[in-house]
Amino acid sequence: MFLKKLSLINYKNFASQNFEFDSKINCFVGNNGIGKTNILDAIYHLSFGKSYFNPVATQNIRHGTDFFVVEGEFEKNGREEKIVCSLKRGVKKVIKRNGKTYERFSDHIGFLPLVIISPADRDLITEGSETRRKFIDGVISQSDKAYLQVLLKYNKVLVQRNSLLKYFAANHTFDPDALSVYNDQLHGYGTDIFEKRREFLEAFIPIFKRQYKAIAGGNETVDLSYDSKLLDTSLLDLLTQAMEKDRALQFTSVGIHKDDLNFVIGDHPIKKFGSQGQQKSFLVALKLAQFDFIKNQAKTTPILLLDDIFDKLDEQRVAHIVALVDDQNFGQIFISDTHAERTENVVKTIHQSYKIFKL
């Protein structure tokens, strides 16, 4: 699978721009602020229907205009696939595949598998548990449609249960039977999600460790561990035990929406005990493991986006990524960098065709 053409209209800083890509390596070079990352984000948009960097959809519309259109022509399994993602202010976002509008965005997730490595990935270490849950859910969802649907159902019931708790507080009433209806639903959906996450991490962690060792050498031990109360107690029991607490807080304090993924180096949290270099290696290993996992599950080689990669990583880590790209089993890759000469010197060492776009 690869992206042949990209068309941008009023997307971020681009009024109108068209690109034709090489099936292997494509590099965007130029000064900071010129829009290199925005092109990568547009490609991400075609895969996920949203920006990787900006959760507020309307802020991706070019200043002073009312809409954006991102259009991509892909080749997948010998077929032409045209994806269009568009947004107009005040109107719901639209995603089309070959002219047909998706009724549910979730139906598109996984159709164009993609992995991005970016300086923004640091949020996985520095931010709260929600960021790490989104990472887990995002990886699983790209190859498991059923998982994403169950997750959406869980979140919908969670909103309803929280609304009921607020209603009880506002009206000085309480009905445990009404709450138990939501408890049963959360237990069913939540248990499925918990089991899928646990299965995923059993397969994912060895891949991650292997990638880290290849990048950083064999002197450091790293690990990922799943932090969930469901490891010890059923969700139904947890919800029952927390009923009075939830009633006081007016929201659901237990469940798979509280799970976390612990990042560990040498038996210590990498956030506190990992050097900057170790944290970078950890994140790159995490994303390359994601690439391997999705490739194995989806039976399709994901597109790889490397945002500002050479500025943020030392030569050893870049060399490892370059070696991966040199592998015939690798697919299409997009690179952004500020130094044209540095980028060209690196891609020349790779025995693949390439294009360089100077912005």
Protein Blocks (a to p, Z undefined) as FASTA:
>chain_A
ZZfbdcdehiajbfbdcddddfkbccdeddehilmmmmmmmmmmmmnopafklmblklmp
cghiabdcddddddeehiacdddddddehiacdddeehiacfblklmgojlgcddddfkl
mmmmmmcfklmmmmmmmmmmmmomklmmmmmmmmmmmmmmmmmmmmmmmnopacfklmmm
mmmmmmmmmmmmmmmmmmmmmmmmmmmmmmmmmmnopmbccddddddfklmpcfklmmmm
mmmmmmmnopafbdjklgccdddeehiafklmpcfklmmmmmmmmmmmmmmmmmmmnopa
cddddehklmmpcfklmmmmmmmmmpmkbccdddddfblklmmmmmmmpccddddddZZ
